[in-house]
């Protein structure tokens, strides 16, 4: 009888959660903010994937004769076989004669990779810790004091300290940005767990002897999906900005790898004379972060029952 009751509770909770998720996703796809932000992100993703096709030249190619050319200038460059050709630099060139247009396109790859990687890693780590903290009462106090300690340090300062310890690189930057973001995910997941574990269907599952891990992953975990998706968008946007800050300060992505932060860092000394070195990567950075935040707001309004106009 106990096994039958447990099966009924499981089936009911799973069916209810599945139906709710389908309806919420249908509402999300009709949200203007989600569509607008998602469209811009798809365009940025296409640019990142097609950067070798869309780019005019190698983004690391140095041409001293074409230094600091304004956008739209026609320059003459030497081909690998010794011949010369002409081309128009759409976004100008930097102080080393590198094509800003190609560098901005390839920089899209770095920013999107870091944003997605940081969001996934932060959510994965924070989800596990948050589930344990919210459900295992004796571990809650210890875990949350550690998280409070990490949150007491400004995120960018903690990231700078972590990057300074190890050699600058893509993995180091991702790790340095993930660490300050994990406590925020932990607190979010913990709050959801504390709320959900008091629900009747969870209490019913406990009463029929459902194992702890089954209870956490079958009944509690699905309720964290919607808020974590929303949180993930904001983490990705913040991570892209954090990478740009670190690279701008010269302690993020190595200078030989084109990123929006590196491009702006290299152009800041001549900004008043040649503003295009900062203007174009800054536009791409702002547009990407804006699109992610707009999509995140739309997802929050749809997936959060308290914000949604329609359940």
C-alpha positions, 0 to 999 in steps of 0.5 A: 500500500505504501509503494502504491501511495508513493507512486501516486504522489510521484505521478501527481507531482510530476504531472503537475510540474510538467503541465505548469512548465509547458504553460509557462514556456508557452507564455514566455515565447509570447513575451515581447521582451523575451523575443526581442532579447532572444533575437539579438542574442541569436544574431550575436551567436551567429556573428560568433559562429560566422566570425571567420566568414564575416571577418575581413582579415586575421584579427591578430594581423599587424600592419604598421603602415595602417595604424589608427585609420578611421572607419571607412578608410581604404588601405593597401595591404600586402598579401602572403604571396607578396602582392598588394591589394586594397580593402576598406576598414569598416571600423578602422584600425588600432594602434598596431594596424589591426582591423577593429572590425575583425577583432570585434567579431572574434571578441563576440566569441570570447564574451559569449563563451565566458557568459555561458560558461560562468552561468552554467558553472555558477548554477551547477555548483550553487544548485548542489550546495543550495539543495544541501543547505536548504534540506539538510538542517545541520549543514545549513548554518555552516554553508550559509556563513561561508556564503555570507563571507564570500558575499561580503567581498565585492565580486569584482575585487574578489575576481581581481584577487583570484586572477592575480594568483594564477596566470591570466587566461580564459579558464582563470577568468571564468573561475574568478568570475564564478566564485563570487556568483556561486553564493547568490545562486546558493541563496536563491536555491536555498530559499526555494527549497525552504519554501517547497519542502513545506508543500503538501505533496512533499510532506506526503512523499516524506510520509510514505518513506521516499528516500532523501535523494529521490525527494530532492531531485524528483520533487524539489529540484524541478521547482528551482528550474524557472528561477535558476533560468532567470538568474542565469541570464543575469549572471551571464550579463554580469560575467560579460561585463566582469570579463571586459573590466578584467581585460580592460585592467590588463589582468583578464584575457591575454592581449593576443586573444581579441576580446571586447575588453582588450580592444577597449584597453588598447584604445583608451590612451588615444580615445580622444583622437581615435574614439572608434577603438572603444566605440565599436566594441563598447556598442557590441558589449552594451547591446549584448548585455542589454539583450540578456537583461531584457530577456531575463526580465521577460523570463522573470515576469513570465516564470515567476508566479508573483510577477506573472499576469497570468498563471 
